[in-house]
């Protein structure tokens, strides 16, 4: 498996983006933030029923827990490297 560095995507380069996103996930706009993030990771050709299924799977987790998970993952090292199996 190869992990690829995906920095340099506009908004994610701005200071505070990770914390602001995590706060939005845990706050009153948690559902809208979740939907926005998920849609941004899918292709335009993804069928609406599949998108909604992905959303519903994601909403099984509380927005607070989703925020904590995002915070953990957002600051992980992701430079390209080969992983040993």
PyMOL Python script that loads the backbone (N, CA, C, O; Angstrom):
from pymol import cmd

cmd.read_pdbstr("""\
ATOM      1  N   UNK A   1       0.849  -1.165   0.000  1.00  0.00           N
ATOM      2  CA  UNK A   1       0.000   0.000   0.000  1.00  0.00           C
ATOM      3  C   UNK A   1       0.896   1.231   0.000  1.00  0.00           C
ATOM      4  O   UNK A   1       1.950   1.235   0.637  1.00  0.00           O
ATOM      5  N   UNK A   2       0.482   2.273  -0.712  1.00  0.00           N
ATOM      6  CA  UNK A   2       1.207   3.534  -0.734  1.00  0.00           C
ATOM      7  C   UNK A   2       0.279   4.627  -0.228  1.00  0.00           C
ATOM      8  O   UNK A   2      -0.833   4.791  -0.731  1.00  0.00           O
ATOM      9  N   UNK A   3       0.736   5.368   0.760  1.00  0.00           N
ATOM     10  CA  UNK A   3      -0.011   6.517   1.271  1.00  0.00           C
ATOM     11  C   UNK A   3       0.496   7.752   0.542  1.00  0.00           C
ATOM     12  O   UNK A   3       1.704   7.911   0.368  1.00  0.00           O
ATOM     13  N   UNK A   4      -0.398   8.621   0.117  1.00  0.00           N
ATOM     14  CA  UNK A   4      -0.010   9.784  -0.681  1.00  0.00           C
ATOM     15  C   UNK A   4      -0.313  11.069   0.077  1.00  0.00           C
ATOM     16  O   UNK A   4      -1.387  11.227   0.658  1.00  0.00           O
ATOM     17  N   UNK A   5       0.641  11.972   0.061  1.00  0.00           N
ATOM     18  CA  UNK A   5       0.481  13.285   0.676  1.00  0.00           C
ATOM     19  C   UNK A   5      -0.541  14.067  -0.140  1.00  0.00           C
ATOM     20  O   UNK A   5      -0.332  14.290  -1.332  1.00  0.00           O
ATOM     21  N   UNK A   6      -1.645  14.487   0.482  1.00  0.00           N
ATOM     22  CA  UNK A   6      -2.698  15.177  -0.241  1.00  0.00           C
ATOM     23  C   UNK A   6      -2.858  16.617   0.214  1.00  0.00           C
ATOM     24  O   UNK A   6      -3.945  17.185   0.109  1.00  0.00           O
ATOM     25  N   UNK A   7      -1.780  17.212   0.722  1.00  0.00           N
ATOM     26  CA  UNK A   7      -1.863  18.619   1.110  1.00  0.00           C
ATOM     27  C   UNK A   7      -1.937  19.491  -0.135  1.00  0.00           C
ATOM     28  O   UNK A   7      -1.626  19.037  -1.236  1.00  0.00           O
ATOM     29  N   UNK A   8      -2.347  20.734   0.038  1.00  0.00           N
ATOM     30  CA  UNK A   8      -2.386  21.676  -1.065  1.00  0.00           C
ATOM     31  C   UNK A   8      -3.729  21.743  -1.754  1.00  0.00           C
ATOM     32  O   UNK A   8      -3.794  21.977  -2.960  1.00  0.00           O
ATOM     33  N   UNK A   9      -4.810  21.540  -1.004  1.00  0.00           N
ATOM     34  CA  UNK A   9      -6.146  21.553  -1.595  1.00  0.00           C
ATOM     35  C   UNK A   9      -6.948  22.776  -1.160  1.00  0.00           C
ATOM     36  O   UNK A   9      -8.128  22.656  -0.833  1.00  0.00           O
ATOM     37  N   UNK A  10      -6.327  23.936  -1.154  1.00  0.00           N
ATOM     38  CA  UNK A  10      -7.058  25.172  -0.880  1.00  0.00           C
ATOM     39  C   UNK A  10      -7.412  25.390   0.564  1.00  0.00           C
ATOM     40  O   UNK A  10      -6.548  25.737   1.369  1.00  0.00           O
ATOM     41  N   UNK A  11      -8.688  25.191   0.914  1.00  0.00           N
ATOM     42  CA  UNK A  11      -9.183  25.466   2.271  1.00  0.00           C
ATOM     43  C   UNK A  11      -8.371  24.734   3.334  1.00  0.00           C
ATOM     44  O   UNK A  11      -8.117  25.280   4.407  1.00  0.00           O
ATOM     45  N   UNK A  12      -7.964  23.504   3.041  1.00  0.00           N
ATOM     46  CA  UNK A  12      -7.251  22.712   4.042  1.00  0.00           C
ATOM     47  C   UNK A  12      -5.870  23.272   4.359  1.00  0.00           C
ATOM     48  O   UNK A  12      -5.251  22.856   5.338  1.00  0.00           O
ATOM     49  N   UNK A  13      -5.380  24.198   3.558  1.00  0.00           N
ATOM     50  CA  UNK A  13      -4.082  24.811   3.821  1.00  0.00           C
ATOM     51  C   UNK A  13      -4.185  26.020   4.748  1.00  0.00           C
ATOM     52  O   UNK A  13      -3.165  26.503   5.239  1.00  0.00           O
ATOM     53  N   UNK A  14      -5.394  26.517   4.996  1.00  0.00           N
ATOM     54  CA  UNK A  14      -5.563  27.707   5.818  1.00  0.00           C
ATOM     55  C   UNK A  14      -5.373  27.367   7.300  1.00  0.00           C
ATOM     56  O   UNK A  14      -5.807  26.310   7.760  1.00  0.00           O
ATOM     57  N   UNK A  15      -4.717  28.277   8.049  1.00  0.00           N
ATOM     58  CA  UNK A  15      -4.549  28.041   9.488  1.00  0.00           C
ATOM     59  C   UNK A  15      -5.903  27.834  10.175  1.00  0.00           C
ATOM     60  O   UNK A  15      -6.865  28.547   9.890  1.00  0.00           O
ATOM     61  N   UNK A  16      -5.966  26.885  11.051  1.00  0.00           N
ATOM     62  CA  UNK A  16      -7.185  26.651  11.812  1.00  0.00           C
ATOM     63  C   UNK A  16      -8.219  25.797  11.112  1.00  0.00           C
ATOM     64  O   UNK A  16      -9.247  25.470  11.706  1.00  0.00           O
ATOM     65  N   UNK A  17      -7.972  25.423   9.854  1.00  0.00           N
ATOM     66  CA  UNK A  17      -8.975  24.658   9.110  1.00  0.00           C
ATOM     67  C   UNK A  17      -9.371  23.381   9.846  1.00  0.00           C
ATOM     68  O   UNK A  17     -10.561  23.099   9.987  1.00  0.00           O
ATOM     69  N   UNK A  18      -8.408  22.614  10.311  1.00  0.00           N
ATOM     70  CA  UNK A  18      -8.706  21.349  10.990  1.00  0.00           C
ATOM     71  C   UNK A  18      -9.550  21.545  12.231  1.00  0.00           C
ATOM     72  O   UNK A  18     -10.532  20.833  12.442  1.00  0.00           O
ATOM     73  N   UNK A  19      -9.166  22.511  13.054  1.00  0.00           N
ATOM     74  CA  UNK A  19      -9.918  22.769  14.281  1.00  0.00           C
ATOM     75  C   UNK A  19     -11.310  23.333  13.979  1.00  0.00           C
ATOM     76  O   UNK A  19     -12.287  22.960  14.627  1.00  0.00           O
ATOM     77  N   UNK A  20     -11.395  24.222  13.004  1.00  0.00           N
ATOM     78  CA  UNK A  20     -12.692  24.793  12.634  1.00  0.00           C
ATOM     79  C   UNK A  20     -13.635  23.713  12.115  1.00  0.00           C
ATOM     80  O   UNK A  20     -14.820  23.701  12.447  1.00  0.00           O
ATOM     81  N   UNK A  21     -13.108  22.820  11.310  1.00  0.00           N
ATOM     82  CA  UNK A  21     -13.921  21.726  10.770  1.00  0.00           C
ATOM     83  C   UNK A  21     -14.392  20.810  11.891  1.00  0.00           C
ATOM     84  O   UNK A  21     -15.557  20.411  11.923  1.00  0.00           O
ATOM     85  N   UNK A  22     -13.501  20.478  12.799  1.00  0.00           N
ATOM     86  CA  UNK A  22     -13.874  19.600  13.923  1.00  0.00           C
ATOM     87  C   UNK A  22     -14.921  20.269  14.809  1.00  0.00           C
ATOM     88  O   UNK A  22     -15.861  19.614  15.259  1.00  0.00           O
ATOM     89  N   UNK A  23     -14.765  21.552  15.058  1.00  0.00           N
ATOM     90  CA  UNK A  23     -15.763  22.270  15.851  1.00  0.00           C
ATOM     91  C   UNK A  23     -17.107  22.287  15.142  1.00  0.00           C
ATOM     92  O   UNK A  23     -18.149  22.140  15.781  1.00  0.00           O
ATOM     93  N   UNK A  24     -17.091  22.464  13.822  1.00  0.00           N
ATOM     94  CA  UNK A  24     -18.337  22.463  13.051  1.00  0.00           C
ATOM     95  C   UNK A  24     -19.001  21.090  13.086  1.00  0.00           C
ATOM     96  O   UNK A  24     -20.225  20.995  13.169  1.00  0.00           O
ATOM     97  N   UNK A  25     -18.201  20.026  13.024  1.00  0.00           N
ATOM     98  CA  UNK A  25     -18.759  18.671  13.102  1.00  0.00           C
ATOM     99  C   UNK A  25     -19.472  18.437  14.428  1.00  0.00           C
ATOM    100  O   UNK A  25     -20.532  17.812  14.471  1.00  0.00           O
ATOM    101  N   UNK A  26     -18.892  18.935  15.492  1.00  0.00           N
ATOM    102  CA  UNK A  26     -19.455  18.697  16.827  1.00  0.00           C
ATOM    103  C   UNK A  26     -20.575  19.676  17.177  1.00  0.00           C
ATOM    104  O   UNK A  26     -21.316  19.443  18.132  1.00  0.00           O
ATOM    105  N   UNK A  27     -20.708  20.756  16.426  1.00  0.00           N
ATOM    106  CA  UNK A  27     -21.674  21.797  16.760  1.00  0.00           C
ATOM    107  C   UNK A  27     -23.022  21.634  16.083  1.00  0.00           C
ATOM    108  O   UNK A  27     -23.371  20.571  15.570  1.00  0.00           O
ATOM    109  N   UNK A  28     -23.758  22.724  16.103  1.00  0.00           N
ATOM    110  CA  UNK A  28     -25.125  22.736  15.556  1.00  0.00           C
ATOM    111  C   UNK A  28     -25.165  22.435  14.060  1.00  0.00           C
ATOM    112  O   UNK A  28     -26.177  21.951  13.554  1.00  0.00           O
ATOM    113  N   UNK A  29     -24.083  22.716  13.357  1.00  0.00           N
ATOM    114  CA  UNK A  29     -24.018  22.475  11.915  1.00  0.00           C
ATOM    115  C   UNK A  29     -23.367  21.130  11.586  1.00  0.00           C
ATOM    116  O   UNK A  29     -22.886  20.926  10.471  1.00  0.00           O
ATOM    117  N   UNK A  30     -23.353  20.217  12.555  1.00  0.00           N
ATOM    118  CA  UNK A  30     -22.681  18.934  12.385  1.00  0.00           C
ATOM    119  C   UNK A  30     -23.152  18.129  11.194  1.00  0.00           C
ATOM    120  O   UNK A  30     -22.335  17.586  10.450  1.00  0.00           O
ATOM    121  N   UNK A  31     -24.458  18.043  11.003  1.00  0.00           N
ATOM    122  CA  UNK A  31     -24.978  17.254   9.883  1.00  0.00           C
ATOM    123  C   UNK A  31     -24.613  17.893   8.553  1.00  0.00           C
ATOM    124  O   UNK A  31     -24.177  17.197   7.636  1.00  0.00           O
ATOM    125  N   UNK A  32     -24.780  19.190   8.431  1.00  0.00           N
ATOM    126  CA  UNK A  32     -24.458  19.888   7.181  1.00  0.00           C
ATOM    127  C   UNK A  32     -22.956  19.798   6.878  1.00  0.00           C
ATOM    128  O   UNK A  32     -22.560  19.616   5.727  1.00  0.00           O
ATOM    129  N   UNK A  33     -22.136  19.926   7.909  1.00  0.00           N
ATOM    130  CA  UNK A  33     -20.688  19.812   7.725  1.00  0.00           C
ATOM    131  C   UNK A  33     -20.318  18.417   7.259  1.00  0.00           C
ATOM    132  O   UNK A  33     -19.496  18.249   6.358  1.00  0.00           O
ATOM    133  N   UNK A  34     -20.929  17.421   7.877  1.00  0.00           N
ATOM    134  CA  UNK A  34     -20.675  16.030   7.484  1.00  0.00           C
ATOM    135  C   UNK A  34     -21.049  15.811   6.027  1.00  0.00           C
ATOM    136  O   UNK A  34     -20.270  15.248   5.257  1.00  0.00           O
ATOM    137  N   UNK A  35     -22.226  16.250   5.656  1.00  0.00           N
ATOM    138  CA  UNK A  35     -22.675  16.074   4.264  1.00  0.00           C
ATOM    139  C   UNK A  35     -21.720  16.759   3.291  1.00  0.00           C
ATOM    140  O   UNK A  35     -21.379  16.190   2.254  1.00  0.00           O
ATOM    141  N   UNK A  36     -21.292  17.961   3.614  1.00  0.00           N
ATOM    142  CA  UNK A  36     -20.376  18.702   2.756  1.00  0.00           C
ATOM    143  C   UNK A  36     -19.043  17.970   2.599  1.00  0.00           C
ATOM    144  O   UNK A  36     -18.516  17.858   1.492  1.00  0.00           O
ATOM    145  N   UNK A  37     -18.508  17.479   3.702  1.00  0.00           N
ATOM    146  CA  UNK A  37     -17.231  16.756   3.646  1.00  0.00           C
ATOM    147  C   UNK A  37     -17.347  15.482   2.812  1.00  0.00           C
ATOM    148  O   UNK A  37     -16.483  15.195   1.984  1.00  0.00           O
ATOM    149  N   UNK A  38     -18.407  14.730   3.033  1.00  0.00           N
ATOM    150  CA  UNK A  38     -18.564  13.475   2.308  1.00  0.00           C
ATOM    151  C   UNK A  38     -18.759  13.723   0.817  1.00  0.00           C
ATOM    152  O   UNK A  38     -18.141  13.053  -0.011  1.00  0.00           O
ATOM    153  N   UNK A  39     -19.610  14.676   0.474  1.00  0.00           N
ATOM    154  CA  UNK A  39     -19.843  14.979  -0.948  1.00  0.00           C
ATOM    155  C   UNK A  39     -18.535  15.405  -1.620  1.00  0.00           C
ATOM    156  O   UNK A  39     -18.302  15.081  -2.785  1.00  0.00           O
ATOM    157  N   UNK A  40     -17.687  16.128  -0.892  1.00  0.00           N
ATOM    158  CA  UNK A  40     -16.425  16.585  -1.481  1.00  0.00           C
ATOM    159  C   UNK A  40     -15.471  15.429  -1.775  1.00  0.00           C
ATOM    160  O   UNK A  40     -14.532  15.587  -2.555  1.00  0.00           O
ATOM    161  N   UNK A  41     -15.701  14.278  -1.164  1.00  0.00           N
ATOM    162  CA  UNK A  41     -14.840  13.115  -1.379  1.00  0.00           C
ATOM    163  C   UNK A  41     -15.390  12.137  -2.416  1.00  0.00           C
ATOM    164  O   UNK A  41     -14.740  11.140  -2.730  1.00  0.00           O
ATOM    165  N   UNK A  42     -16.570  12.410  -2.945  1.00  0.00           N
ATOM    166  CA  UNK A  42     -17.202  11.518  -3.913  1.00  0.00           C
ATOM    167  C   UNK A  42     -17.178  12.137  -5.304  1.00  0.00           C
ATOM    168  O   UNK A  42     -17.099  13.356  -5.451  1.00  0.00           O
ATOM    169  N   UNK A  43     -17.246  11.292  -6.316  1.00  0.00           N
ATOM    170  CA  UNK A  43     -17.304  11.811  -7.678  1.00  0.00           C
ATOM    171  C   UNK A  43     -18.712  12.316  -7.978  1.00  0.00           C
ATOM    172  O   UNK A  43     -19.672  11.942  -7.304  1.00  0.00           O
ATOM    173  N   UNK A  44     -18.825  13.158  -8.983  1.00  0.00           N
ATOM    174  CA  UNK A  44     -20.131  13.672  -9.396  1.00  0.00           C
ATOM    175  C   UNK A  44     -21.042  12.552  -9.881  1.00  0.00           C
ATOM    176  O   UNK A  44     -22.266  12.672  -9.828  1.00  0.00           O
ATOM    177  N   UNK A  45     -20.445  11.467 -10.351  1.00  0.00           N
ATOM    178  CA  UNK A  45     -21.219  10.356 -10.903  1.00  0.00           C
ATOM    179  C   UNK A  45     -21.737   9.385  -9.842  1.00  0.00           C
ATOM    180  O   UNK A  45     -22.444   8.432 -10.168  1.00  0.00           O
ATOM    181  N   UNK A  46     -21.395   9.616  -8.595  1.00  0.00           N
ATOM    182  CA  UNK A  46     -21.867   8.730  -7.533  1.00  0.00           C
ATOM    183  C   UNK A  46     -23.388   8.865  -7.425  1.00  0.00           C
ATOM    184  O   UNK A  46     -23.899   9.972  -7.250  1.00  0.00           O
ATOM    185  N   UNK A  47     -24.110   7.755  -7.527  1.00  0.00           N
ATOM    186  CA  UNK A  47     -25.578   7.814  -7.461  1.00  0.00           C
ATOM    187  C   UNK A  47     -26.062   8.382  -6.116  1.00  0.00           C
ATOM    188  O   UNK A  47     -25.443   8.163  -5.075  1.00  0.00           O
ATOM    189  N   UNK A  48     -27.166   9.106  -6.166  1.00  0.00           N
ATOM    190  CA  UNK A  48     -27.713   9.727  -4.954  1.00  0.00           C
ATOM    191  C   UNK A  48     -28.019   8.718  -3.858  1.00  0.00           C
ATOM    192  O   UNK A  48     -27.816   9.009  -2.679  1.00  0.00           O
ATOM    193  N   UNK A  49     -28.509   7.523  -4.231  1.00  0.00           N
ATOM    194  CA  UNK A  49     -28.826   6.532  -3.205  1.00  0.00           C
ATOM    195  C   UNK A  49     -27.560   6.025  -2.515  1.00  0.00           C
ATOM    196  O   UNK A  49     -27.582   5.713  -1.324  1.00  0.00           O
ATOM    197  N   UNK A  50     -26.470   5.944  -3.253  1.00  0.00           N
ATOM    198  CA  UNK A  50     -25.200   5.524  -2.654  1.00  0.00           C
ATOM    199  C   UNK A  50     -24.684   6.621  -1.725  1.00  0.00           C
ATOM    200  O   UNK A  50     -24.219   6.329  -0.624  1.00  0.00           O
ATOM    201  N   UNK A  51     -24.763   7.884  -2.162  1.00  0.00           N
ATOM    202  CA  UNK A  51     -24.357   9.002  -1.304  1.00  0.00           C
ATOM    203  C   UNK A  51     -25.140   8.992   0.010  1.00  0.00           C
ATOM    204  O   UNK A  51     -24.570   9.155   1.088  1.00  0.00           O
ATOM    205  N   UNK A  52     -26.441   8.799  -0.100  1.00  0.00           N
ATOM    206  CA  UNK A  52     -27.269   8.806   1.103  1.00  0.00           C
ATOM    207  C   UNK A  52     -26.948   7.628   2.010  1.00  0.00           C
ATOM    208  O   UNK A  52     -26.969   7.767   3.233  1.00  0.00           O
ATOM    209  N   UNK A  53     -26.651   6.476   1.431  1.00  0.00           N
ATOM    210  CA  UNK A  53     -26.259   5.309   2.226  1.00  0.00           C
ATOM    211  C   UNK A  53     -24.971   5.610   2.996  1.00  0.00           C
ATOM    212  O   UNK A  53     -24.853   5.281   4.176  1.00  0.00           O
ATOM    213  N   UNK A  54     -24.008   6.240   2.317  1.00  0.00           N
ATOM    214  CA  UNK A  54     -22.749   6.611   2.973  1.00  0.00           C
ATOM    215  C   UNK A  54     -23.025   7.582   4.116  1.00  0.00           C
ATOM    216  O   UNK A  54     -22.453   7.453   5.199  1.00  0.00           O
ATOM    217  N   UNK A  55     -23.907   8.556   3.873  1.00  0.00           N
ATOM    218  CA  UNK A  55     -24.265   9.523   4.918  1.00  0.00           C
ATOM    219  C   UNK A  55     -24.865   8.815   6.132  1.00  0.00           C
ATOM    220  O   UNK A  55     -24.470   9.070   7.270  1.00  0.00           O
ATOM    221  N   UNK A  56     -25.812   7.933   5.878  1.00  0.00           N
ATOM    222  CA  UNK A  56     -26.495   7.250   6.987  1.00  0.00           C
ATOM    223  C   UNK A  56     -25.534   6.363   7.768  1.00  0.00           C
ATOM    224  O   UNK A  56     -25.644   6.257   8.990  1.00  0.00           O
ATOM    225  N   UNK A  57     -24.601   5.729   7.082  1.00  0.00           N
ATOM    226  CA  UNK A  57     -23.575   4.943   7.791  1.00  0.00           C
ATOM    227  C   UNK A  57     -22.745   5.860   8.682  1.00  0.00           C
ATOM    228  O   UNK A  57     -22.445   5.515   9.825  1.00  0.00           O
ATOM    229  N   UNK A  58     -22.375   7.026   8.160  1.00  0.00           N
ATOM    230  CA  UNK A  58     -21.580   7.966   8.924  1.00  0.00           C
ATOM    231  C   UNK A  58     -22.340   8.512  10.122  1.00  0.00           C
ATOM    232  O   UNK A  58     -21.757   8.718  11.186  1.00  0.00           O
ATOM    233  N   UNK A  59     -23.643   8.748   9.956  1.00  0.00           N
ATOM    234  CA  UNK A  59     -24.445   9.317  11.041  1.00  0.00           C
ATOM    235  C   UNK A  59     -24.717   8.326  12.181  1.00  0.00           C
ATOM    236  O   UNK A  59     -25.315   8.704  13.188  1.00  0.00           O
ATOM    237  N   UNK A  60     -24.294   7.091  12.041  1.00  0.00           N
ATOM    238  CA  UNK A  60     -24.406   6.142  13.165  1.00  0.00           C
ATOM    239  C   UNK A  60     -23.512   6.573  14.319  1.00  0.00           C
ATOM    240  O   UNK A  60     -23.769   6.239  15.475  1.00  0.00           O
ATOM    241  N   UNK A  61     -22.457   7.321  13.993  1.00  0.00           N
ATOM    242  CA  UNK A  61     -21.541   7.838  15.008  1.00  0.00           C
ATOM    243  C   UNK A  61     -22.056   9.208  15.445  1.00  0.00           C
ATOM    244  O   UNK A  61     -22.544   9.983  14.623  1.00  0.00           O
ATOM    245  N   UNK A  62     -21.947   9.500  16.722  1.00  0.00           N
ATOM    246  CA  UNK A  62     -22.345  10.838  17.171  1.00  0.00           C
ATOM    247  C   UNK A  62     -21.450  11.874  16.502  1.00  0.00           C
ATOM    248  O   UNK A  62     -20.313  11.571  16.142  1.00  0.00           O
ATOM    249  N   UNK A  63     -21.952  13.083  16.336  1.00  0.00           N
ATOM    250  CA  UNK A  63     -21.143  14.132  15.705  1.00  0.00           C
ATOM    251  C   UNK A  63     -19.953  14.486  16.583  1.00  0.00           C
ATOM    252  O   UNK A  63     -18.897  14.854  16.068  1.00  0.00           O
ATOM    253  N   UNK A  64     -20.105  14.380  17.899  1.00  0.00           N
ATOM    254  CA  UNK A  64     -18.978  14.641  18.802  1.00  0.00           C
ATOM    255  C   UNK A  64     -17.871  13.620  18.549  1.00  0.00           C
ATOM    256  O   UNK A  64     -16.701  13.988  18.444  1.00  0.00           O
ATOM    257  N   UNK A  65     -18.231  12.343  18.452  1.00  0.00           N
ATOM    258  CA  UNK A  65     -17.228  11.310  18.192  1.00  0.00           C
ATOM    259  C   UNK A  65     -16.624  11.464  16.795  1.00  0.00           C
ATOM    260  O   UNK A  65     -15.433  11.218  16.604  1.00  0.00           O
ATOM    261  N   UNK A  66     -17.434  11.868  15.824  1.00  0.00           N
ATOM    262  CA  UNK A  66     -16.921  12.117  14.478  1.00  0.00           C
ATOM    263  C   UNK A  66     -15.895  13.244  14.503  1.00  0.00           C
ATOM    264  O   UNK A  66     -14.882  13.192  13.805  1.00  0.00           O
ATOM    265  N   UNK A  67     -16.167  14.259  15.314  1.00  0.00           N
ATOM    266  CA  UNK A  67     -15.252  15.381  15.459  1.00  0.00           C
ATOM    267  C   UNK A  67     -13.916  14.934  16.053  1.00  0.00           C
ATOM    268  O   UNK A  67     -12.855  15.338  15.577  1.00  0.00           O
ATOM    269  N   UNK A  68     -13.970  14.112  17.074  1.00  0.00           N
ATOM    270  CA  UNK A  68     -12.752  13.607  17.715  1.00  0.00           C
ATOM    271  C   UNK A  68     -11.954  12.754  16.737  1.00  0.00           C
ATOM    272  O   UNK A  68     -10.731  12.869  16.662  1.00  0.00           O
ATOM    273  N   UNK A  69     -12.639  11.906  15.993  1.00  0.00           N
ATOM    274  CA  UNK A  69     -11.972  11.063  15.000  1.00  0.00           C
ATOM    275  C   UNK A  69     -11.324  11.920  13.910  1.00  0.00           C
ATOM    276  O   UNK A  69     -10.188  11.661  13.510  1.00  0.00           O
ATOM    277  N   UNK A  70     -12.037  12.932  13.432  1.00  0.00           N
ATOM    278  CA  UNK A  70     -11.496  13.835  12.415  1.00  0.00           C
ATOM    279  C   UNK A  70     -10.267  14.562  12.943  1.00  0.00           C
ATOM    280  O   UNK A  70      -9.270  14.690  12.232  1.00  0.00           O
ATOM    281  N   UNK A  71     -10.330  15.035  14.175  1.00  0.00           N
ATOM    282  CA  UNK A  71      -9.198  15.732  14.776  1.00  0.00           C
ATOM    283  C   UNK A  71      -7.981  14.815  14.825  1.00  0.00           C
ATOM    284  O   UNK A  71      -6.867  15.236  14.513  1.00  0.00           O
ATOM    285  N   UNK A  72      -8.194  13.576  15.214  1.00  0.00           N
ATOM    286  CA  UNK A  72      -7.100  12.612  15.264  1.00  0.00           C
ATOM    287  C   UNK A  72      -6.504  12.382  13.879  1.00  0.00           C
ATOM    288  O   UNK A  72      -5.284  12.395  13.714  1.00  0.00           O
ATOM    289  N   UNK A  73      -7.358  12.173  12.892  1.00  0.00           N
ATOM    290  CA  UNK A  73      -6.887  11.840  11.549  1.00  0.00           C
ATOM    291  C   UNK A  73      -6.336  13.052  10.789  1.00  0.00           C
ATOM    292  O   UNK A  73      -5.449  12.907   9.948  1.00  0.00           O
ATOM    293  N   UNK A  74      -6.854  14.229  11.081  1.00  0.00           N
ATOM    294  CA  UNK A  74      -6.455  15.423  10.332  1.00  0.00           C
ATOM    295  C   UNK A  74      -4.989  15.776  10.508  1.00  0.00           C
ATOM    296  O   UNK A  74      -4.378  16.387   9.630  1.00  0.00           O
ATOM    297  N   UNK A  75      -4.432  15.393  11.633  1.00  0.00           N
ATOM    298  CA  UNK A  75      -3.056  15.783  11.905  1.00  0.00           C
ATOM    299  C   UNK A  75      -2.076  14.616  11.832  1.00  0.00           C
ATOM    300  O   UNK A  75      -0.948  14.716  12.316  1.00  0.00           O
ATOM    301  N   UNK A  76      -2.500  13.523  11.235  1.00  0.00           N
ATOM    302  CA  UNK A  76      -1.611  12.389  11.031  1.00  0.00           C
ATOM    303  C   UNK A  76      -0.617  12.709   9.923  1.00  0.00           C
ATOM    304  O   UNK A  76      -0.933  13.466   9.005  1.00  0.00           O
ATOM    305  N   UNK A  77       0.549  12.152   9.999  1.00  0.00           N
ATOM    306  CA  UNK A  77       1.558  12.296   8.944  1.00  0.00           C
ATOM    307  C   UNK A  77       1.100  11.497   7.737  1.00  0.00           C
ATOM    308  O   UNK A  77       0.798  10.310   7.860  1.00  0.00           O
ATOM    309  N   UNK A  78       1.044  12.138   6.556  1.00  0.00           N
ATOM    310  CA  UNK A  78       0.552  11.445   5.371  1.00  0.00           C
ATOM    311  C   UNK A  78       1.495  11.560   4.183  1.00  0.00           C
ATOM    312  O   UNK A  78       1.049  11.439   3.042  1.00  0.00           O
ATOM    313  N   UNK A  79       2.773  11.787   4.411  1.00  0.00           N
ATOM    314  CA  UNK A  79       3.681  11.850   3.272  1.00  0.00           C
ATOM    315  C   UNK A  79       3.785  10.476   2.636  1.00  0.00           C
ATOM    316  O   UNK A  79       3.603   9.451   3.292  1.00  0.00           O
ATOM    317  N   UNK A  80       4.081  10.477   1.344  1.00  0.00           N
ATOM    318  CA  UNK A  80       4.138   9.209   0.620  1.00  0.00           C
ATOM    319  C   UNK A  80       5.230   8.319   1.210  1.00  0.00           C
ATOM    320  O   UNK A  80       6.369   8.738   1.415  1.00  0.00           O
ATOM    321  N   UNK A  81       4.837   7.092   1.469  1.00  0.00           N
ATOM    322  CA  UNK A  81       5.778   6.081   1.954  1.00  0.00           C
ATOM    323  C   UNK A  81       5.185   4.702   1.736  1.00  0.00           C
ATOM    324  O   UNK A  81       3.965   4.537   1.698  1.00  0.00           O
ATOM    325  N   UNK A  82       6.023   3.751   1.598  1.00  0.00           N
ATOM    326  CA  UNK A  82       5.551   2.382   1.457  1.00  0.00           C
ATOM    327  C   UNK A  82       5.312   1.824   2.846  1.00  0.00           C
ATOM    328  O   UNK A  82       6.102   2.044   3.764  1.00  0.00           O
ATOM    329  N   UNK A  83       4.223   1.106   2.988  1.00  0.00           N
ATOM    330  CA  UNK A  83       3.894   0.467   4.260  1.00  0.00           C
ATOM    331  C   UNK A  83       4.339  -0.985   4.200  1.00  0.00           C
ATOM    332  O   UNK A  83       4.159  -1.648   3.179  1.00  0.00           O
ATOM    333  N   UNK A  84       4.894  -1.464   5.242  1.00  0.00           N
ATOM    334  CA  UNK A  84       5.299  -2.861   5.313  1.00  0.00           C
ATOM    335  C   UNK A  84       4.110  -3.725   5.697  1.00  0.00           C
ATOM    336  O   UNK A  84       3.323  -3.359   6.571  1.00  0.00           O
ATOM    337  N   UNK A  85       3.984  -4.842   5.059  1.00  0.00           N
ATOM    338  CA  UNK A  85       2.890  -5.768   5.413  1.00  0.00           C
ATOM    339  C   UNK A  85       3.406  -6.857   6.314  1.00  0.00           C
ATOM    340  O   UNK A  85       2.644  -7.733   6.723  1.00  0.00           O
TER     341      UNK A  85
END
""", "prot")
cmd.dss("prot")
cmd.show_as("cartoon", "prot")
cmd.util.cbc("prot")
cmd.orient("prot")
